[in-house]
Amino acid sequence: MSEISTKPYLIRAIYEWCADASCTPYLNIKVDQNVRVPMEYVKNGEIVLSVSQQATRNLTIGNDLIQFSARFNGVSREISIPIYAVQAIFARENGRGMFFEPEPTPDSATDSATDSATNSAQVGAHSHNTTPTLQAVPRLSEVGAVSANMADGDDVSTHDESADDPEKPKGPPRGNLRVIK
């Protein structure tokens, strides 16, 4: 008998913590052929999405799949993310959250001979046994400037203001990731 993965339970727990702490939960997603997101916002094979109650509609965090609707430039899109593709869930305001070890794409999901409906059903049948680990969040200055990778309207500067104040919480890792509101 396969062991049940702890990853979806930890994702739900951090999501609940963000809601209770009045923080904005973000997901860092590794995009592959089974991830349904607006591809025009994918940068370096990754995307960062806000999954706050204000940004999503009909959010479901299941054991195999995260699904919701979100608006991108005013257009509603259906989002579908296999749990194995989630690299992190964290609070935008303080960068605290859970960062996961990279998981390989399940074998059945990489079979290009099957259609996408079959792939979706097969992804749900697999158990993922990797153990998530807590990791320190790098300071914005360690990751690099992000203004060129931000969505239009984001007001994040390239200067790490938290470096000036040691008591101020550090921001989330943003490196080459694109943040979408």
N, C-alpha and C positions, 0 to 999 in steps of 0.2 A: 504494500500500500504506500502511495506517495505521501510525502510530508507536505502539509499545507504551508505556503509561503507566508511570512509575517509582513511582507512589504505592503500589501493593500491595507492591512490593519494599521500600520504605522503612518501611511499616507492619510488615512481617515482621522487618526488621532492628531496629527499635526494640523490638519485642516480645522478640526474642532478647536484646537488650542488657539489658532489664529483668530477664529471667530470670537472666542471668549476674550481674547486680549485686544480686540478691536484692531487687529492687524490685517493686512491684505495678503492672502495666500497666493503664492506663485508656484507654478510647476516648470521645471526645466526638463524638456523632452528631447530625446534623441530621435530624429525623424528617419523612418524607413518606409518601405512600401506598405506597411500595415497601419501607419499613423495617418489619420485624416485631419489635416489642418490646412489653412490657406498657405500654399507653397510659396507665395510671393513674400511671405514674412519669414521664411526659413533662412537662416544664415549659418554657413559652415555645418550643415546637417543637424542644426539644433534650433529650437524655438523655446522662448519663455512666455508662458501664458498666465494671466491673472485668472484665478478661479474663485474670485470673491462672489458673494451673493449678488452684488450689484453688476458684475461683469458677465455673469452666466445665467442661463435659464435651463431648468430641468437637469441640474447637475446630478449625476449618479456616479459614485465611486464604488464600483463592484470589485470582486476579487480578481477578475481578469481584464476588465476594461473600464476606462473612465469616459463618460459620454456627457455632452452638454451642447447647448446652442450659445453662440456668442456673436456679437456684431463687430465687424471689421469694416472701417470706413462706411458705416451706416448700413451694411449689408449683412443680414443674418446668415450664419454658416453653422452647419452641424459638425461638431468636433468629436472624434473618436480616437482614444489613445490606449493602446495595450499597456497593462501595468509594467511589463518588462521594459518599455521605452522610457519610463519615468526615471530620470537621473537624480532629481531632487524635488523637495517641496520645502519652501521657506517663506518667512514673513518678509515682505518688502521693506518694512520700516526698520528692522533690526538685523536682518540676515540670518536669524536663528531658524533652524529647521532640521531636516534629515536629508543627508546626501548619501546616495546609494552607489555601491560598486557597479561598474558597467556590466550589463547582462548581454549575452549573445542573443541574436534573433533566434527564436525556436526553429528547428529544422523544417517543420512543416510550413512555417511562414515564409521561408526563402524559396520554396518550390514555385518557380515562375510558371509552371505548366497548369497550376490550378487557378481558378478564377477567384476574385476578391471575396465573394460570398463564402466560398469554401474555406478560404484562408481565415476569415473572421470566425467561423465555427471551430476551426482547428486550434486557433490561438486560445480560445476559451477552454479547450480540453487539456491544456498543458499546465503543469504545476511548476512554479519557479522557486527553487530552494536556496537562492543566494541569501546570505545574511547581510543586512544593511549595517553600515557602520556610521558612527558619529564622526564628523570631521570638522576641523576648525574652518571658519569662513575667512578667506583672504580679504585683506583690506582692499578697498577700491584702488589704491595706488599700486598694490602688488599685482592686480589683475590688468590694469591699463585703462586708458581713456575709453569712454563708452559713448560719447555724444554722437559719433557717426553711426552707431549701431542702434540708436534709440528710434522709436516710432515718432512720427510728426506730433508735435505738441508736448512731448516730454520735456521737463525742465531740469534735467540732470546736468550739472556742470562737470567739466573734466577735473576740477580741483577737488581733492579729497578734504572736505571741511572737517570731517571727523578726526583727521590727523592733528588738527589744531587744538582739539578739545578731547583729552583722554577719557573723559566721563561720557562723551556722546557715543551712542551705539554705532557700530560699524555697519555699512550698507551691505546688501547681498552681493555675491560674486556676479559680475556682469560681463567680464571679458569680451568675447566676441558674440555674446548672446544678444538677441533682439528682444526687447521688452515690448509687449503689446498690452494696451489697456483694454 
